[in-house]
Amino acid sequence: MNLTKAQFARIEKELCRRVNLPYPPPNGPYDVSKDATWTEAEEADFKIWLVKYLRKIPGLKLMRKTAIENWAGWIIFDFGWKISDGE
């Protein structure tokens, strides 16, 4: 199952909102390793939001929750912000 551009844009928008960056990025794509950081707690909270969002998508409603949680983990691994040191 692939996400549509609109669905992926919703995820990107939420990622940016959580670190106070404008969306869409004004100067091209953000560098997830440099442009923002978040704490482990913020990442965990985002994952909760992401799993709830993914479970609302019609093509994913029939997937088990654990499969969606795993997929959410990969999305965060690929597109999430770097964990900040010392927080």
C-alpha positions in Angstrom: 0.0 0.0 0.0 1.4 3.4 -1.0 0.3 6.7 0.4 -1.1 9.3 -2.0 0.6 12.7 -2.4 -2.1 14.3 -0.3 -1.8 11.8 2.5 2.0 12.1 2.6 1.7 15.9 2.5 -0.6 15.7 5.6 2.2 13.7 7.4 4.8 16.2 6.3 2.7 19.1 7.5 2.3 17.5 10.9 6.0 16.8 11.1 6.7 20.5 10.4 4.0 21.8 12.8 5.5 19.9 15.7 8.9 21.6 15.3 7.5 25.0 14.3 8.7 25.0 10.7 6.6 26.4 7.9 5.0 24.0 5.5 5.5 23.8 2.6 9.2 24.5 3.1 10.0 27.9 1.5 13.4 27.0 0.2 13.0 23.4 -0.9 12.9 20.2 1.2 14.1 20.3 4.8 17.2 18.4 5.9 15.8 16.1 8.7 19.3 15.8 10.2 20.0 19.6 10.4 16.9 21.7 10.2 15.1 20.6 13.4 15.3 18.2 16.3 12.8 16.7 18.7 12.9 14.7 21.9 12.2 11.0 22.2 8.9 11.9 23.9 7.9 14.2 21.0 8.7 11.5 18.6 6.7 9.0 20.5 3.7 11.4 20.6 4.0 11.9 16.8 4.0 8.1 16.3 0.7 7.9 18.3 -0.7 10.6 16.0 0.7 8.9 12.9 -0.8 5.5 13.8 -4.2 7.0 14.4 -4.0 8.9 11.1 -2.9 5.8 9.1 -5.7 3.7 10.6 -8.2 6.2 9.1 -7.0 5.6 5.6 -9.4 3.3 3.8 -6.8 1.0 2.3 -5.1 0.5 5.6 -8.2 0.0 7.9 -8.0 -3.7 7.5 -4.3 -4.0 8.5 -3.5 -5.1 12.0 -2.5 -2.3 14.4 1.0 -3.8 14.9 1.6 -3.7 11.1 0.6 -0.1 11.0 2.8 0.7 14.0 5.7 -0.9 12.3 5.0 1.1 9.1 4.7 4.3 11.2 8.1 3.4 12.7 9.7 3.2 9.2 8.1 6.5 8.2 9.6 8.2 11.3 12.9 6.5 10.6 13.0 7.8 7.1 11.4 11.3 7.5 11.4 12.1 11.2 13.6 14.7 12.9 16.9 13.9 14.6 16.6 13.2 18.3 18.1 16.1 20.3 20.9 15.4 22.6 20.4 15.8 26.3 16.6 16.2 26.3 
